[in-house]
Amino acid sequence: MSDRLLIIEDNEQNFYMMRFLLEKNGFSVVGAETGREGIAEALNRRPRAILLDIQLPEMDGYAVAAELKRHPELSDVPIIAVTSYAMMGDREQILAAGANGYIEKPINPETFVDEIRRYLAIQD
């Protein structure tokens, strides 16, 4: 299986940081700035995992996660929410929408890649 990851993130600085850390550790990264673009990229590229921001333009991450899970060809692709939504119930809400994991922003550069690898190991 490919080590290509899809990051759906509209904040350029957040995208850059995640991409830098992941590529430095051997992953291939593609990105999308909106939920609709992300869904199209996921269907087209079939990434190993999807890192999904929740606060996106046009279509929020909850709707994106739910839509991604509707596609049988993506059913085995883990969705990892990477979000600043950290209030009580936010984690449960995104997991209920279809995400398989949750990482709070700001990300910790020292542990981020290991967290992603743990989610990937669960899927293997």
N, C-alpha and C positions, 0 to 999 in steps of 0.2 A: 504494500500500500504506500502511496505517495506521502511525503511529509509536507505537502502543500496545505497551508492554512489560509482561510479567508477571514479578514478583519473587516467588519462592518462598523465604521467609526467616522463621524463627521468632523471631529476635532483633529486638525492636522498635527498638532503637537502630540496628542495621545497616540495617533496612528504611527507617527514617526518613532516614538519610543518603543511601542510594542514591536513594530517591524524590525527595528535595529536589534533589539534583544533576541528576537526569534531567529533572524537571519544569521546573527553572530553565532548562534547555536545550531546551525545546520538546517533550519527550516526554510522552505520557500514560502513567500507571502504574497498574496494578492489582496487588493483592497476595494472597498466600495464605500461611498459617502452617504448613501441613502438606503433605506430598507428595500425599496424596489430594485435598486441596482444590486444589492446584496443577494436577493433571491435569484435574480437572473444569473449572477456570477456563480452561485452555488449550484444551480441546475446545469450550467455550462461546464464548470470546471470540476465538480465533484470533489471538494476539498476533504482532507482528512478530519478537519474540525473547523468550526465557525466560531470566531470570537465576536460577540455581539454587544454593542452599546445599546442602552435602553432609550436614551433621549436622542432621537433621530428626527430629522425633518421629514415631513409628509406622512410617515408611518412609523410608529414607535416600535421599540424592540419587542414588546409583548406581542404585537400583531405580526411582526416579522417571524418570531419564534413559532407562533401558531401556524403561520402559512408554510414555513419550511417543513414542519412536521406533517403537513397534509400531503407531501410528495413522497410516495413510497421509495423512490430511488435515493432519497436523502435520509431515510429512516434510521440508518446506522451511523450517520454523521453527527457527532456530539456538538451541541451548541453550548458555548460557555459565555455566560453573561459577564461582561467586564464593565462595571457601572459604578457611578457615584451614588446610586440609589442605595442607601444603607440604613433606612429607617426600619423599624419593626414591621415585619410583614412583607417587605420588598423582596427579600430572597425567596420566600414561599410563593409570592405572586409570579415571579419570572420562572420559577421551576414548574409551577402549575401551567404556565403558558407553553412549556415545551423545552425549556433549557435543561441541560443535564448538569450544569455546574454554574458557579457564581464566584467572581473575584471582584473585590471592592477596589475602586479607584480612590486615591491615587495608587497605582500599582507599585509594588515594592520591586525595584529592579533586581534585587538579590535573590528573590524567591519566585518571581513571575514565571520563568521558563520551567522551573521544577513543578510549579502548580499545573501548568499546561501539560507537561509530560505525565503527571499523575492522572489527569482526565483521559489522556490518550491510552494509558496503560489499562484503564478500566474497560475501554472499548476493544482492546486486542484480545 
